[in-house]
C-alpha cells in the first residue's frame, strides 16, 4: 500500500471497527465503521463494447488479485461488499474476493455505476449497521470525490487503488460524523 495516514496501521483500523458501543468513564463511545473503497482494475478499451460491458485487460487481471492479497493481510474481516454492475468492477471483485477467507456477502448495486460522490454517500448511509466493515467497488470520479467529501483529503484513485476510511458512529451518520483516511494506494 503506497500511503498510510495518521500513523495508524490498516490492521488497527479494521480491528477497531465495532458494532457495539463501548463505555469510557461513563461516556458512550460510538461504534466505528470501516469503509474500504476499491476502484476497479485496469479495463480493456480495445473491443468497442459499451462502457458497462468493458472487460479487464491483462494488467487489470494481474492488479486485482494483488489488491485481494493486501486486503487479506491487512483487514481482519469484511462483512459486506457492494459492487458496481459494470463488467470490469464485477471481474475485479471476483479476482479480489478469491483471495479472501472468509468471503464477505456481496451485493451488486446498480446505483454504484457512474455514481457521483453524493450518490455514493447515499449508498453508504443506507448500509446495514450490522456490517462493521464494508468494501465498495466502483468508479472514478465518484470514488475520489467521496474520499474528499468524507475526510477532506484528496486521494488519487488509479485503477485497483484502495482507500481505507474509518467513520465514527452508524453508517447513517456518514458525512456528518468524523472520518479518518487510514490508508490509500495500490497494492504492490
Long-range contacts (C-beta under 8 A, 24 or more apart in sequence): 1-70, 1-74, 1-162, 1-183, 1-184, 1-185, 1-186, 1-187, 1-188, 2-184, 2-185, 2-186, 2-188, 3-183, 3-184, 3-185, 4-182, 4-183, 5-153, 5-180, 5-181, 5-182, 5-183, 5-184, 6-180, 6-181, 6-182, 8-180, 8-182, 9-74, 9-182, 9-183, 10-74, 10-75, 10-164, 10-182, 10-183, 11-74, 11-75, 11-76, 12-182, 13-164, 13-166, 13-182, 13-183, 14-74, 14-75, 14-76, 14-77, 14-133, 14-164, 15-76, 16-166, 17-132, 17-133, 17-166, 18-132, 19-129, 19-130, 19-132, 30-168, 30-169, 30-170, 30-177, 31-132, 31-169, 31-170, 32-132, 32-166, 32-167, 32-168, 33-127, 33-131, 33-132, 33-133, 33-134, 33-166, 33-167, 33-169, 33-170, 33-171, 33-174, 34-75, 34-132, 34-133, 34-134, 34-164, 34-165, 34-166, 34-167, 35-124, 35-134, 35-136, 35-150, 35-164, 35-165, 35-166, 35-167, 35-174, 35-179, 36-71, 36-75, 36-78, 36-133, 36-134, 36-135, 36-136, 36-162, 36-163, 36-164, 36-165, 37-135, 37-136, 37-138, 37-143, 37-146, 37-147, 37-157, 37-162, 37-163, 37-165, 38-67, 38-92, 38-93, 38-96, 38-135, 38-136, 38-137, 38-138, 38-160, 38-161, 38-162, 39-137, 39-138, 39-139, 39-140, 39-143, 39-157, 39-158, 39-159, 39-160, 39-161, 40-84, 40-86, 40-88, 40-89, 40-91, 40-92, 40-137, 40-138, 40-139, 40-159, 40-160, 41-67, 41-88, 41-91, 41-92, 41-95, 41-159, 41-160, 42-159, 42-160, 43-88, 43-159, 49-87, 51-86, 52-85, 52-86, 52-87, 52-113, 53-86, 53-87, 54-86, 54-87, 54-88, 55-87, 55-88, 55-91, 56-88, 56-91, 56-92, 56-95, 59-159, 60-88, 60-91, 60-92, 60-159, 60-160, 61-91, 61-95, 63-159, 63-160, 63-186, 63-187, 64-91, 64-92, 64-95, 64-96, 64-160, 65-95, 65-96, 65-98, 65-99, 66-160, 66-186, 66-187, 66-188, 67-92, 67-96, 67-160, 67-162, 67-186, 67-187, 68-95, 68-96, 68-97, 68-98, 68-99, 68-100, 69-99, 69-187, 70-162, 70-187, 71-96, 71-99, 71-100, 71-135, 71-162, 72-99, 72-100, 72-101, 74-164, 74-183, 75-133, 75-164, 76-133, 77-102, 77-104, 77-133, 78-104, 78-133, 78-134, 78-135, 79-104, 79-105, 79-130, 79-131, 79-132, 79-133, 79-134, 80-104, 80-105, 80-106, 80-107, 80-127, 80-128, 80-131, 80-133, 80-134, 80-135, 81-105, 81-106, 81-107, 81-134, 81-135, 81-136, 81-137, 82-107, 82-109, 82-112, 82-123, 82-127, 82-134, 82-135, 82-136, 82-137, 83-107, 83-108, 83-109, 83-112, 83-136, 83-137, 83-138, 84-108, 84-109, 84-112, 84-113, 84-137, 84-138, 84-139, 85-109, 85-110, 85-112, 85-113, 86-113, 86-139, 89-113, 89-137, 89-138, 89-139, 92-137, 92-160, 93-137, 96-137, 104-135, 112-136, 112-137, 112-138, 112-139, 113-138, 113-139, 114-139, 114-142, 115-139, 115-142, 116-142, 116-145, 117-142, 117-145, 117-146, 117-148, 117-149, 118-149, 120-145, 120-146, 121-146, 121-149, 121-150, 121-174, 121-175, 124-171, 124-174, 124-175, 125-171, 125-172, 125-173, 125-174, 125-175, 126-171, 126-172, 127-171, 128-171, 129-170, 129-171, 129-172, 131-171, 134-171, 147-181, 147-184, 149-175, 150-174, 150-175, 150-179, 151-179, 151-180, 151-181, 153-181, 155-181, 155-184, 157-184, 158-186, 159-186, 160-186, 160-187, 161-185, 161-186, 162-186, 162-187
